Amino acid sequence: MKKQFNRMKQLANQTVGRAEKTEVLSDDLLQIERRMELVRLVSHNAHKRLVSCLQGQLGTDTEKRHKKLPLTTLSQTMQEGGSQLGDESLIGKMMDVCGEAESRLATELMQHEVQIERDILDPLNQLAEIEIPNILKQRKQLAKLVLDYDSAKTRYYQAAKSNNQAMAAKADSLKDEMDEALNKVEICKDQLSADLYNFASKEGDYARYYVMLLEAQADYHRRSLAALEAAIPTIQIQQDSWMEKPAFGTALEEHLKRSNREIALPIEACVMMLLETGMKEEGLFRIAAGASKLKKLKAALDCSTSQLEEFYSDPHAVAGALKSYLRELPEPLMTFEDTHIQTDMTLLKHTHSRLQSLWMTCDRLPKTHKANLRYLVKFLAKLAQDSEANKMTPSNIAIVLGPNLLWAKTEGTLAEMAAATSVHVVAIIEPIIQHADWFFPDEVDFNVSGMFAMPTHPATPDPEPGLERKRPGSLVGQDGDSHTPRKDRYLSRPNLSLSLPLTLPSRPKTLSRQESRGPVVTVNKQPEPAPRRASTVNRKQPQLTSPTFQPPLPPLEAGVPAQPELQPQVPSPATEAEQPGLSGGGGGGGAGGGVLGGGVQVATVKPQVVTQLSAEESR
């Protein structure tokens, strides 16, 4: 108690009074001491935050730590869900593979946290909670010893200066006490100085803990990445092998490759349904369908369901789904690379040049795009043959469907889009539909995949659907089966067929826009015994015809040997506009019903001769 009292008295004198205070530590040691206190504080905070980042519990063994990790729980849940769904479900397969990957990640995380706890957390805790506090205790002990020394020194000096004999007698004992206190101060000072210098020399080792933290994290992430990279190919194979993927919004090449098809499923399905119930529907592709029915049909086509019977009674919904599929393609059916023909077409005012440019553009299309465009154009040409009933002429079809076949990559302003839609796109799509058999001369089997079968009952108006939708594995009956589809019903036949001798009357020089695009009669190939006027040709099944004289072939066929040129027999001079040209789309539907151009006698020419004639005209 007396020693404690002396310490308090000396401290008060040094604080309030002017008592001398002994400094035992050098400036270097005082600086190390201040930095050490900061190191203790930041190490404590870092240890606390690092512990909060761990997902396992500190101090537990590896097995218990692994079981309580969230990744382990997630892995178990995924694997249980995969076993419940089974291998028949793609989600079940994905969950099973992901569950195994998450289990490996949990193992890596457990090992990582054990390493962090052993190599980083424990040393940081040792530094902040044991080593530095021990040094600080020595510093406090030194401060107490210094107070004892200062108190003993003060009392000794007072006794030595006093004239009192009693105090003088105590001077020797006070001097011994002062010397003893000084000795203790020196011992504690030396030990504290050694600890402070030792701490300063180990600061590099303490900083190494944070380097080890980053190295451990990097190693953990590398091992985790390796586990993920090992699992990703497996799960990707499962994903790619799954056939039932949405068709809408998917690239055409990807959809065809995945489904092993030549024609996109939405295009073929919609065309087959329209061929059965929608060819005479007025305003097809122009009149909008119900949003709910359209959404349902798109979803049904996306999942390749066989329940399409309810949509046969709503051809407008089918047409809307076809338009939506074409518009949602990432790249238009005629591709972005050929959109420059929109501006090129405005510079080519001659009909031959315009058609030739379009032919070369279509020929440059990728194989998949060209096949689907050919399929669609053949159907649209067939649809235009019933324009008297459905009011969908090639021009009308081009107006409503053209923007879904061709658009600019950067669409620009609304005004630019409107101009491109109203002028350029129509000028491109309309002649392709008008001269479909010239652009794509081969016949088309619309039931190309064999997934659709014709009903056994006659094709009469019936509220029930007329086509039967089948999944790709269920084939129609084979030889002798009454359900064999009549594919020849949907074959596209050549439209240009003229016989000798045939003299056609001159058509009027001024025709209306609608008449100039009207259907033209196709005459039977067999020669007649006597000439007959075009007005006597049966007009019940009017058809669009390709140009009488095809435009020049592209440059790649310029090497065809020249052949004697066949000239049409013209009874009187006529201008180019009066001859059967290309601008009229092969003729109009005048009063004669079979008028194809000015009064000319057309010779019967085989396709090979017509091709040679076109090459000659190009020169």
Secondary structure, DSSP 8 states (H G I E B T S, - for coil): -HHHHHHHHHHHHHHTS-------S-HHHHHHHHHHHHHHHHHHHHHHHHHHH-SS-TT--HHHHHHTSHHHHHHHHHHHHHHHH-TTSHHHHHHHHHHHHHHHHHHHHHHHHHHHIIIIIHHHHHIIIIIHHHHHHHHHHHHHHHHHHHHHHHHHHHHHH---HHHHHHHHHHHHHHHHHHHHHHHHHHHHHHHHHHHHHTHHHHHHHHHHHHHHHHHHHHHHHHHHHHHHHHHHHHHHH------TTS-HHHHHHHHT-SS-HHHHHHHHHHHHHTTT-TTTTTS---HHHHHHHHHHHHTT-S--GGGTT-HHHHHHHHHHHHHHSSS-TT-GGGTTHHHHHHH--SHHHHHHHHHHHHHHS-HHHHHHHHHHHHHHHHHHTTHHHH---HHHHHHHHHHHH---SS---HHHHHHIIIIIIHHHHHHHHHTHHHHS-S--BS-TTS-EE--SS-S---SS-SSEE--TT-----TT-TT---GGGGB--------SS-B-----S---HHHHTS-B----SS--SS---GGGS--SS-B----SS-----GGGTTS--------B-SS---GGGSS-TTTTT----TTS---SSS-B-----HHHHHHHHHHHH-
